[in-house]
Amino acid sequence: MSESFTEKSSEIISNAASAEITSSSSLFTTTSGASSPKDWKFWAAVIVPSVAIAGLTYYYLTSTSDSDKSQKPDSPATKSKKSRSKSKKKKSKGAVSALKAEELEIDASRASFSPEIKEDATASLNISDSELAALKDSEKKSTAQNLKAIGNKLFNNKQFDEAIEYYTGALRYCEDSVFYANRAACYEALKMHDQVIKDCSAALKINKTYAKALMRRAKAYEMQENYKDSLYDFTVTAIIEKFKNVVATESSERVIKKLAEKEAKEIMMPRVPSNSFISGYFNSFTSLANLATPASEDQPLSQAEQDFNEAINLADAKKYATSIEKLQKSIDDGIESVNLAAAADAYSLRGVFNFLKGSSDLANKDFELTLKIDPNHALTLYRKSNMLAEIKQLDEAMELLDQAIALNSNDAQGYFHKGQIYFLKTDYHNSSLMYKKAIELNDDYVYPYIQSGVSLFKLGQISEANSVFESAINKFPTRSDLLNYYGEILAENGRTAEATKYFDKSIEIDSNNPLPYVNKALTVFQSSDKVDNAFSLINQALTVDPECELAIAALSQIYLQLGLFEDTMRMLDRAVELAKSEDELVSTITFRETTSAQYRFIKEYPEMLGNFEYAR
């Protein structure tokens, strides 16, 4: 997880928390220029920025049972237990820890007892209901505490079945949350997880902020692979204990990882991403592929070659789903047997589509097929490098780019994509040098201008960055994507009025590009109270591209900040459907389930919300 559980939890509790909205596109974070939610700093666009949580005025002291409030919070026994608890938290590293006696509600002064007390307590196990009803409340409480003390002693001796008998006896005399929780500890030791859950639930009906019962039930749920409920209990514990319970926060991160990875494996299926996503990728290259040509003027193209050319034309027209079908048909019809050059391009392009669908293994096989036909196929080296960069194999990606540049040192694409690797490494100085080199080699290649301007902004060279963008806009006045990206940079630097103008110009040039609609919506939402305008713009983006990942992310963010949690969850469900890779799916599910757990907390613990103070 890119953010800690504590940061995520503290962000979602209050719908009054203000937010710094960061809209961005993958051009600024990837080597491809693809508009991927993950690469867009997706969670920066969805999550309210990190806030510290403080001021929890109510803190539950687990050292005292419901039926025995005589021990003061600062008693030696309580201090001793707090010390042990802190020590235990430091040692815990997220695994489900083994049971220890100190996890029980044991008062050291009661842990040992005389034979007479034990004999009297044991006899009280067999008392009749009528005899029990005749006892005074004080007698019931005293007997219950003696039975509990014997149960604790038996637990220390690992005599769990016998301890259960005494805790059950104590519950006859007094229904106390601690007795249920201690009996649950015995069931936990015996790996009777259903009984653990049952007893902890009973304890929480009596005291719903009982942290130890929540923790014990969370562990039982985890052992049963009921990760949603486990996450919820760990989340509640973390919040009510002001995120000071290290075991709860670390366990939450462990469980959400298990939950997300399990669900991702179950539902992940390769899918064609949105048109805007694919277009962003292809726009970062100077060419898509070469059209197949006949061996001689009097020789017609084969059906496979015709299908291949049609696939290229469809891709140029942004009809990607149909292009994929035609491309596959050309390969199935044996393009390799009639035109090796076209076959190399066909495999390479299919590799791109497989990569964009999240099938990196299939993509790599296609790239290798191309390189087997033509080891010097530079475009495939760029594309494979891009794929490696996506999975953070940056050094290997750089090696492929160096190989491509060695084949043709005058191809601007090699330097542009090398600049992207440096950018991913946050080496903005060297990325700027690479983009400058790419512009020198091909001043009609727009993306090096964009990334050069972004790198200069990152370096704090604002004037130089503005000059690069303004120069590029003068040279490419009809490039919608250029105007959109400059507007985004202006918005991120607080120049919202100027940013809005550039988004409007971008939309005017290409009304079918969803990104400027979304970026303008985020800017409007950040800088004014015109929520309806923001929604209208995002709906326009979704009309243009119903699967635009950035639009879904923006809606998630706005709904979340407005406290519209059900709408937020609906958008996050949609984001899960649109995820293109297992890693992206894990990230999306992680945030959805974290949000869901905290939304449930808000509904079930409304009285706790007033105990939080938020600060930047």
N, C-alpha and C positions, 0 to 999 in steps of 0.2 A: 504494500500500500504506500502511495506516495505521501500521504499525510498520516499523522498518527491518529489513533482512535480518539484520543482526547481532543484533538483539534476538530475532527469531524463532529464529535458529539456536541461540543460547545457551540458549534455553528448553527445547529438546526433547532435548538430548543425554543428560541424566541422569534416570532415573526416580526418583531419590532427592530431586529438587528439591521442596521444599514449595511450597504454593500458597495464595494468598489467593483464595477462591472468591467471585466476585461474580455472584449471580443477579440478573437484572433483566428487566423487561418493557418493551416499546416505549412503554408509556404514559409512561414517564419520559424519553423522548427524541424522540418524534415528535409531530406535531400531530394524529395520528389516534387514538392509543391502540391501534393495531394491534400485534399481537405478532409482529413480524418479527425473525428472527435478526439481520439486519444492524442493525436499530434497537434491538435488545435489548443493544447492545454485545456482539454475538455473540462476537467474538473474545475479549473479556474473560471470557466464560463458558467458552470452550474452551481458550484458551492459558494455560499456566502463566505467571504474571506475570514481567516482565522481570527477568533476572538478569545480572550482569556476568560475563564469562568471563575467567579469568586463570589464571596458573600453568602455562602450557604449557611443560613442562621440556625438551621436545625440539624444536629448531627446525632445519629442514633448510637447510643452506647450499648454495645453488645455484651458488656460485662455483667448486666443485671437481667434477671428473668422477669417476666410479667408479674409473677406472683410474689417476687421478693425484691422490693424497692428499698430495702433498708440500707444496702451498701451504697455509700456515696460515690459519685463518679471519680473522685480523686483519691479513693482509698488505695492503700498499698497493693492490694490484689489487682485493682484495675490498672494501676501504673505498670505493674509487672506484666500483665497481659498485653498492654499497649506496646511495651518494649519487645515482648516476644513476637507480637504481630508485625512490628516494623522489621525485625530481624528476618522473619519468615518471608516478608515481601521482597526484601533485598535478594534472598536466595532464589526466589522463584523466577524461572525463565520461561514460563508459559506452559509447561507440561502440566497435566492434571496431577497435582501433588498427592503423595501418599498421606493417608490419614494420620493425624497426630493427636494426642490427648489435648493439646492446647487449642485444637479447633473446637472443642466442646466448651459449653458454658460452665467451667469448673471453678468454683471458689476454693482457693487453696485451704482455707480454714475448715472446709467441709469435706475435703478429699479423703481424710482419714477419720475413722469413727471407731467407737468402742464396740465390743461384741454384743453388749446389751442393746445398743442402738440398732445394730444389724438384726438382732433377733426380733426386736419389736417391729422393725420395718418389714422384715420378711413375713412376720405374722400378719401384718396389715395387708399383704397381697391377697390373702384369702378371706378378707372381711366381706360380709354379705352386703347387699345393696341397702337393706334396711338399717344395718349398723352404720354404714357409711352416711346415710341421710341424717342420722341422729347426731353426727359430729358437728362441733362448732367450726366455723370457717377458719379460725386460727389453728385448730387442730388439723384440719385438712391440709392447710398450707404447710404446717410443720412436718406432717407425715410425708407429704409430697416431696419436700426438700430432702428428707432423709432417704427416701427411695431414689431420688435423683442422684444423691451423693454416692450411694452404693452402685448405681448404674455407672457413674463416672469411674469409680474404682475398678469395676469389672471391665470397662472399656480400656482402661490403662493396661489391664492384664490381658487384653485381647480376647476376653471372654464375651464375644459379641452377642451370642444367643441369650446368655444369662442377663447381660446388660439390657437387652431389649425387653426382657420380662419386667425388670425394675422400672424402666422408663414407662412401659405400658401401665404398670401399677400406679406410678406417679400421676399419669394422666387421668386415672379414675378419680383421684382426689382433687385434682386441679388441672383444668385444660389450659396449658401454658405453652406458648410458642417455643420456648427453649427446650421443653421436654420432647416436643415433636422433632425439633431440629437435632437433638442429641440422639434420639432413636434413629433418625434418618442417617446419622453418621455411622451407626452400627450397620444399617442396611447397605450403606455405601461400602463399608469394609467387606461385606459379604457379597458385593456385586449384585445386589437386588435393586436394580435401578428403578423399577416401577414403584417399589415401596418407598424409595428415597423421594421420588417425585410426589407421591401421595402425602407423605409426612411433611415435606417442605411446603407443599401447597396448603396443608392444614395450618402450619405455623404462620404462613403469610396471610391467611384469612384473619388471624388474630392480630398480627402486626405486619402490615404490608411493606414496611421499610426495614425489615429484619435482614440485614446484609448477609449474614452467614447462611440463612435459609435460602436466600436467592443464589448465593454462590454454590451451595451444595446441589440445589436443583439444576443449576446451569451445567454443572459437571455431569450430572446424571443424563440430562438431555444430550449433552455432547457424546457421551458414551453410547447412546442409542442412535447417534447420527441425526438427531433432531436439531439441526444447527440453527434454524430460525428461532426456536424458543430458547435455545442455549444462548444465542447472541443477545436476545432480549433481556434475559436475567442478568447476564454480565453487564449489559448496558445500564440497566437500572441501578445495579450496585455501583458502577463507576460514577453515575450522576449523583446519587444520594450521598456518596462519600466524597464528593467534590474532586473526583479524579485523583484522590490520594491513595486509592487502593490499587497498587501496582499490579497485583495479580489479576484484578478484574479488567483493567485496561489491556494488559498483555493477552489475557485470555480472549477478550473480545476480538483482538486482531487475529489471533490464531483461528478462532472459530469462523470469522467472516471469510478468511482465506479458504478454509475448508469448504464452506458453503458455496462460495463463488466458483471455486475450481470444480466442485462436484456438479453444480448446475451447468456450468459452461461445457463440460464434457458431455453432458446429457443432451444439450440442445444445439450444440454448435453444428452448423451446416454451412458449407460455402454458399455465398450468395453474391449476386452482382450488386455492387454498391451504387449509390446515387450517381446521376449524370454529372452533377457538379463535382463530386469527388473524383470521378474518372477524368473529367476535363481538366481539373487542376493538375492531375498527374501528367497527362500528355502535354499540357502547355509548358511544362518545365523542360521539354526537349524541343529541338529545332525541327525534327521530322518524326513521322510515325513509322513509315516503311516505304520502300520503293515499290512502285507498281510493277507487276510482272510484264515483261516484254517478250515478244516472240523471238525465236532463234534467228529468223530471217523475215524479211518484209512480206514474202509470199506465204508465210506459214501462219495459220490462224492460232489463236490461243486455245489451249485445251480447256475443258470444262473446269478442271481444278484451278487453272490459272485465272479463268474468268471469275470463279467463286472467290478466289483470293483478292482480286482487284475490287470486287464488289464489297468484300469485307472492309477493305481500306477506306473506300468511299463512304460506307455506312459509318465507320468510326469517325471520319472527318465531319460527318453530319451529326455526330453525337447520338447516333442510334446504336448504342453499344450492345444491347441484348441481341439485336438482329445481326450485328457484325460478328459477334461471338459464334452464332450459329453458322454463318457463311464461312467463317474461318475454319471451324471444325470440319465442315463439309469439304473444303478444299484439301485439308489434310487427309480426310478419309478417302477422298477420290484419288489420292496418290500423287500429290503435287511434287513430292520428293523424287518421283521417278521421271518427271518431265522437266523440272526446273529447280536445280539445287539452290540457286540464289534466292528464288522466291520461297523455297521450302525453309531456308534458314530464317528469312524474315517472318514466315508464318509461325514457326516454332517459337521464335522470340516474342512475337506479339501474343501468342497464346500464353506464353509464360507470364507476360505482363497481366493479362486478365486473370490468370490463376493467382498471381500474387495479390492483385487488388481484391480478389474474392477471399483472401485469407488462407489460400492453399500454397504455402511456401514450398512444401516438398514437391508438389506437382510443378510449380513454377521453376524450381531449380532443375528438374528433369528436362523441362523444355529448353531452358537456357543451355544446358549441357548438350542437347541435341543440336542446337544451333552452332555451338562452338565446335562440335565434332565435324560439322559440315564446313564451317568457316572459323578457324581459330582466331582470326583477326576481325571478327564481327564486333566493331567498337560499340555500336548501340546496345548490343547485348551485355557487353562488359559494364556499360553505364547502368543498365537496368538491374543487373545482378548486384552491382555495388549498392544500388539503392535499396534492394531487398535486404542485403546484409546490414546496412545502416539501420533499417527499420527494426531489426532484432538486436541492435546495439553492438554488432560486430564491426566496430568502426575501423580498426586497423586493417582487417581483411578487406573491407570496402575500399579503403584508401589504396591498397595494393592493386586492386583491379583497375582503379582509375589511373594509377601510374602506368599500368600496362597499356591501357587505352591511349594515354597521352604519348607513350613511346611509339605507338603505331602511327599516330597523327598528331604532332605537336601543334598543329594549326587549327584544331577543332575546339571551338570555344566551349562546347558542352563539357569536355573533360575538366576544364578549369572551373566552370560553374559548379559542377557536382563535387569537385574537390573542395571548393569554398563551402559547400553545404556540410561536408564532413567537419571541417574546421568550426563551422557555426554550431554544429551539434556538440562539439567539444568546448564550446564557449570561448574559442580562440578567435575573437572577432577581428583582431589585427590581421591575422593570416587569411581569414575568410574575405576580408576587404581586398587584400592583394589579389586573391584568386578571382574575385568578381571583376576587379579592374582589368585583369589580364583577359578575361572572357570578353569584356566590352571592347577592348582593343582589337581582338581577333574578329569579332562579329558585332558591329554596333547596331545591327538590326535585331539582336537577341534581347528581348525585353526583360527577362527574368533576372539576369545579372544586375541590371539597374536597380530593380526592386530590392534584391537582397543586399546590394551594396549600400543602399539608403538605410535599410534596417540595421545592418552591422554598424554603420556610422552612428546611428541613434544609440545603439548599445554601448558604443565607445564614448558617448556623451558629446560627440561632434555634431551638434544639432544643426548648425549653419551649413556645414558640408553635406549633411544628410538631406536637408531641404533642397540644396542646390542640385543634388543628384536626382531627386524626384522631379523637381521642376524641369530639369533638362530632359528627363525621360518623357514627361508629359508633353513637352513641346515637340519631341520627336515622334511620340506615339499618341497623338491626341484622341484617337478613337479606340484605345485599349481600355475596355471596361474594367478588366482585372487590375490594371495598373492604378487607375483612379480609386478603386475600392481599397487596395492595399495602402495607398497613401492616406486615404481617409481614416483607415484603421489606426495607422501610426499617429496621425494627428489626434484622434480620439484618446489614444493611450497616453498622450502627452497633455491632455486637458484642453486641447484646442477644438472644442466640440462644435462651435459654429462653423469653422472652416471644414471640419470633418464631414459635417452634414452636407455641405455644398458638394464635396467630392463624391459622397455616396449618391447624391441626386444626379450628378453628371454620369456616374457609372451606370445607374439605372436607365437614364435617358439613352445612353449608347446601346446598352444590351439589357432589355427588360426581362430577358430569360435567364439572367444570372441571379441566383437567389441570394448570394453572399452580401451584396450591398444592402439589400432589404433588411437582412438580419443585423448587420453591423449598425445600420442607421437605427433600427429598433432598440438595440442595446444602448446606443448613445442617447437616444431620446429618453429612455427609461432611467438612465443614470443622471441625466442633467435636468430633468423636469419631472413633473407629476403627470405627464400625458400618457398614462398607462394604456388607454384605448388606442392611441396612435401606435404605440409599440406593438400591441396585439395585431392591429391591422397590417402593419408592415410584415410581421412574421407570417401572418396568414397569406399575404401576397407571395412571400418566399415559398411557402408550401404549395401554393397553387402552381407556381413555376416548376417546382421540384418537390413532389410529395414525400420524397425520401431524403430530403436535405438534412443531414445529421446536425449541422450547426443550428438550423432552425429549431429542431427538437431540443438541443442543448439550451438554446436561449429561452424557450418556453419553460423548460424545467427550472431555470434560474429565476425567471420572473415570478412564476407561480410560488416557488419556494420563498422568495423574499416577501411576497404578499401574504404568506401564511396559508396558501391554498394547497394543503398537503395532498388531498385526493387527486387534484389536477397534476401536482408534481409527480405523484406515483404513476399516474397514467402516462405521462411523458417519459418517465424513466423506463416503464415497461416497453414503450415504443423504442427507446434507445437500445434496449436489450435486443429487440427484434432486428435492429439495423446494424448491430455490431458485425464487423467483417472478419475478425480474427479471434482466436481463443483468448489471447492476452487482452484485447479490447473488451471482449465479453466479460472477462473476470473483473476488469476495472469498473465496467458499467454496473454489473450485478453488485459489486462491493458497495458502490455508492447507493444504489437503490435499496439494498437491505439495511444499510446503516441508517438511511433516512426513514425507512419503514419502522425500524425498532424504536427510533426516537419519537416518531409520530405516535406510535402506540403508547409510549411513555407519557406524552403530553395528554392523551385521552384518559389514561388510567391513573395518572398522578397529577391532576391539575393543581392541587393544593401546593405542590412543590415548586411551581414556576415562580412564585413570588419570592422564593429563597435564593434566586440567582441574580447577580449583578453582572452586566456585560461591560467589557471595556476593550478598547482596541489593543 
